[in-house]
């Protein structure tokens, strides 16, 4: 008995100002392409059950185009897999603020999908001796999250925020209405828990997972990219789970558009011309070029007046070539290098060493940037190996 779990489709998501030749926001078109690819993958896997854990649309009132695309793709899925059951729950992006206002998701019930968007519902599938508790992200009370004692297999599909799972920056910007403690979730009571809301693939328990979103549609895409890199994930995707054996596979989906976070530039102590050159070098080093990609370049330790003096003709050209080119300037932080007399937080050892190396006199033939980079590398290596930093600084 296999299921496929996907979530956070966010159809109708729009970002940046670039349009397709047909006049559609390019990122909206990208997400629609990703969803079509997701349906292709589900059809190829041909599971007995598909669960969609919320946020089908990016807004409660999606455009006609987004609704039509969703309807066509779900209809294609139903035609291709007539014996597959599909359960869809509403997420916080799908749920109107007023209970009197109807949502659009019930439209898909006309295709035969089991749509749960007002209150939690237990759905039984006797042919598999399976019970699915579908819990949408809605305001108000909810039932106890208990499996069906009369079913051999129990699955819960729920859109919400499991306590302690979301990073603080994500939880603050994308607060779900439904917050769940680990005790209430009770993952061990279920054969599988399909979670939605968090946009990065994440294990909550051995049988409880966020599948993540299918594309980069949150307010913190660069944070998502960082989390995926740390977790060594290939990107976005969907989950295939065998309820009988526990076999579990995360299937990555090809990205509709490349997001590239270029290696940051440290501008402390550099002239305007040197910063321009570092930016140019970072752009030219981008594998495959920056054209039609979403690019960010973080430039650290830039005095507030310097960005006005940069080569804006070159920057405009980068912006023209990329779908979006973001130069993210970060001003130097105030460091308290002494116990009293200066505001700001207490600096780390790395920051103290960097500050000293950036300000001390050097011989003319010494490359200051290379010296700072080498010192930071030695300190990072020492911290990794648990070597006393003083020993490294004496080398």
SEVEX-711511 format. One record per residue (C-alpha): x, y, z. Coordinates in steps of 0.1 Angstrom, whole numbers, padded with zeros to 4 digits, always signed. Example, Ala and Ser with C-alpha at 12.3 -4.5 7.8 and 13.67 -1.06 7.14 Angstrom:
! SEVEX-711511
+0123-0045+0078 +0137-0011+0071 
END
This chain:
! SEVEX-711511
+0000+0000+0000 +0019+0031-0013 +0011+0067-0009 +0026+0099-0024 +0027+0129-0002 +0032+0164-0015 +0023+0199-0002 +0025+0236-0005 +0019+0240-0042 +0013+0277-0039 -0002+0280-0074 -0007+0316-0084 +0025+0328-0066 +0039+0359-0082 +0074+0375-0077 +0095+0401-0096 +0082+0421-0126 +0092+0399-0155 +0064+0386-0177 +0061+0357-0202 +0054+0365-0238 +0018+0358-0230 +0017+0384-0202 +0018+0360-0172 +0042+0367-0143 +0072+0346-0150 +0074+0331-0115 +0037+0322-0116 +0044+0304-0148 +0074+0287-0133 +0054+0273-0103 +0027+0261-0127 +0054+0243-0147 +0067+0227-0115 +0032+0215-0106 +0027+0199-0140 +0060+0181-0135 +0049+0170-0100 +0017+0155-0115 +0039+0137-0141 +0060+0122-0113 +0029+0111-0093 +0014+0094-0124 +0047+0076-0131 +0048+0063-0094 +0011+0052-0096 +0004+0050-0059 -0028+0038-0043 -0032+0071-0024 -0021+0107-0030 -0023+0131-0001 -0019+0169-0005 -0011+0186+0028 -0024+0221+0021 -0016+0255+0005 -0028+0245-0030 -0030+0282-0038 -0008+0311-0027 -0039+0332-0018 -0074+0327-0008 -0086+0344-0039 -0064+0329-0067 -0066+0341-0103 -0088+0324-0128 -0057+0312-0145 -0043+0295-0114 -0077+0279-0107 -0079+0266-0143 -0044+0252-0143 -0050+0234-0110 -0083+0220-0123 -0067+0207-0155 -0038+0191-0137 -0059+0174-0111 -0083+0162-0139 -0053+0147-0157 -0042+0129-0125 -0077+0115-0120 -0078+0103-0156 -0044+0087-0155 -0049+0070-0122 -0086+0061-0119 -0081+0037-0091 -0060+0061-0069 -0077+0080-0041 -0067+0117-0036 -0071+0135-0003 -0066+0172-0002 -0066+0194+0029 -0067+0232+0031 -0037+0252+0043 -0035+0286+0059 -0031+0302+0025 -0063+0285+0013 -0084+0294+0043 -0106+0326+0043 -0104+0347+0074 -0142+0347+0077 -0159+0313+0082 -0188+0327+0062 -0166+0331+0031 -0163+0300+0010 -0131+0288-0005 -0123+0275-0040 -0110+0241-0030 -0145+0224-0031 -0143+0228-0069 -0119+0199-0070 -0144+0176-0053 -0163+0176-0086 -0133+0156-0100 -0136+0130-0072 -0110+0144-0049 -0117+0141-0011 -0115+0178-0002 -0113+0188+0035 -0114+0225+0040 -0138+0234+0068 -0132+0210+0096 -0113+0178+0102 -0128+0147+0087 -0121+0109+0090 -0122+0092+0056 -0124+0054+0054 -0112+0033+0025 -0124-0002+0033 -0107-0018+0002 -0074-0012+0020 -0086-0013+0056 -0073+0022+0057 -0085+0053+0076 -0072+0089+0068 -0077+0117+0093 -0076+0149+0073 -0070+0180+0093 -0070+0214+0075 -0054+0246+0089 -0085+0264+0101 -0093+0287+0131 -0112+0273+0160 -0113+0239+0177 -0102+0206+0163 -0108+0170+0172 -0084+0149+0192 -0058+0136+0168 -0066+0099+0173 -0063+0070+0148 -0093+0048+0140 -0091+0017+0162 -0111-0003+0137 -0087+0003+0108 -0056-0018+0101 -0038+0013+0086 -0040+0048+0099 -0027+0080+0081 -0030+0116+0092 -0028+0145+0068 -0024+0178+0086 -0013+0213+0077 +0002+0231+0106 +0033+0240+0126 +0047+0213+0148 +0062+0227+0180 +0099+0234+0177 +0104+0223+0141 +0103+0255+0122 +0133+0278+0125 +0126+0311+0143 +0128+0332+0112 +0103+0310+0093 +0079+0307+0122 +0078+0345+0126 +0071+0353+0090 +0048+0323+0081 +0028+0316+0112 +0002+0289+0108 -0032+0290+0125 -0027+0254+0136 +0001+0248+0161 +0007+0212+0172 +0027+0199+0201 +0046+0166+0197 +0024+0150+0224 -0007+0160+0205 +0007+0148+0172 +0014+0114+0187 +0034+0103+0157 +0040+0068+0171 +0002+0061+0170 +0001+0064+0132 +0014+0044+0103 +0022+0077+0086 +0018+0115+0093 +0018+0137+0062 +0026+0173+0072 +0023+0206+0053 +0033+0242+0059 +0071+0240+0063 +0087+0245+0029 +0118+0223+0034 +0117+0185+0035 +0120+0175+0071 +0117+0145+0093 +0097+0151+0125 +0096+0115+0136 +0105+0082+0117 +0070+0081+0103 +0061+0118+0102 +0074+0142+0076 +0071+0176+0060 +0074+0170+0023 +0083+0206+0017 +0070+0229-0010 +0074+0220-0047 +0090+0253-0056 +0106+0283-0039 +0075+0303-0029 +0081+0316+0006 +0091+0350+0019 +0125+0335+0028 +0137+0316-0003 +0174+0322+0005 +0169+0308+0040 +0153+0277+0024 +0182+0273+0000 +0206+0275+0030 +0186+0249+0049 +0186+0225+0020 +0223+0229+0015 +0230+0222+0052 +0207+0191+0050 +0224+0180+0017 +0190+0180-0001 +0188+0181-0039 +0160+0207-0037 +0123+0205-0037 +0103+0172-0042 +0077+0148-0030 +0076+0117-0008 +0067+0081-0016 +0059+0059+0014 +0050+0022+0016 +0027+0018+0045 +0032-0020+0047 +0070-0020+0047 +0079+0016+0058 +0100+0021+0027 +0105+0058+0023 +0118+0078-0007 +0121+0115-0013 +0119+0122-0050 +0135+0155-0060 +0118+0175-0086 +0137+0194-0113 +0138+0231-0105 +0117+0253-0128 +0143+0281-0124 +0178+0281-0109 +0183+0301-0076 +0219+0309-0071 +0233+0324-0039 +0268+0336-0051 +0297+0334-0026 +0296+0366-0006 +0320+0395-0011 +0337+0410+0020 +0341+0447+0013 +0358+0458+0045 +0388+0480+0036 +0382+0479-0002 +0379+0509-0025 +0348+0514-0047 +0368+0501-0077 +0379+0470-0058 +0343+0463-0047 +0331+0467-0083 +0358+0442-0094 +0348+0417-0067 +0312+0419-0078 +0321+0415-0115 +0343+0385-0106 +0316+0368-0086 +0291+0373-0115 +0315+0359-0140 +0323+0329-0119 +0286+0318-0118 +0285+0284-0134 +0265+0286-0166 +0261+0324-0163 +0235+0345-0146 +0211+0348-0175 +0174+0341-0166 +0183+0329-0131 +0174+0342-0097 +0207+0356-0082 +0217+0370-0049 +0251+0384-0041 +0257+0393-0004 +0282+0422+0000 +0293+0425+0036 +0308+0453+0056 +0299+0481+0031 +0298+0516+0046 +0264+0531+0040 +0276+0558+0015 +0295+0534-0008 +0266+0517-0027 +0258+0550-0043 +0293+0552-0058 +0294+0517-0074 +0293+0510-0112 +0255+0511-0116 +0258+0507-0154 +0273+0473-0148 +0247+0465-0121 +0218+0474-0144 +0233+0450-0170 +0233+0422-0144 +0197+0430-0136 +0188+0429-0172 +0204+0395-0178 +0190+0377-0147 +0154+0371-0140 +0162+0389-0107 +0196+0401-0095 +0197+0411-0059 +0227+0429-0045 +0223+0425-0007 +0245+0452+0010 +0252+0447+0047 +0266+0476+0067 +0294+0468+0092 +0281+0459+0126 +0291+0479+0157 +0316+0458+0176 +0325+0464+0213 +0362+0457+0212 +0367+0470+0248 +0348+0464+0280 +0333+0499+0281 +0328+0529+0260 +0314+0515+0227 +0279+0503+0219 +0271+0470+0202 +0272+0433+0209 +0302+0415+0221 +0323+0403+0190 +0333+0368+0183 +0369+0357+0182 +0367+0356+0144 +0354+0392+0143 +0381+0405+0166 +0409+0389+0145 +0393+0402+0113 +0391+0437+0127 +0427+0437+0138 +0440+0424+0105 +0419+0449+0085 +0434+0478+0104 +0470+0469+0112 +0497+0483+0090 +0510+0457+0064 +0539+0456+0040 +0530+0469+0005 +0534+0434-0011 +0510+0417+0014 +0475+0410+0000 +0453+0420+0029 +0422+0402+0017 +0441+0369+0012 +0457+0373+0047 +0422+0378+0063 +0408+0348+0044 +0437+0326+0055 +0434+0336+0091 +0396+0330+0091 +0402+0296+0075 +0427+0287+0102 +0403+0297+0130 +0374+0278+0114 +0397+0247+0111 +0407+0251+0148 +0371+0252+0159 +0363+0222+0139 +0392+0202+0153 +0386+0216+0189 +0421+0231+0189 +0427+0260+0213 +0424+0292+0192 +0455+0306+0209 +0475+0278+0194 +0464+0287+0159 +0471+0324+0165 +0507+0316+0176 +0514+0298+0143 
END
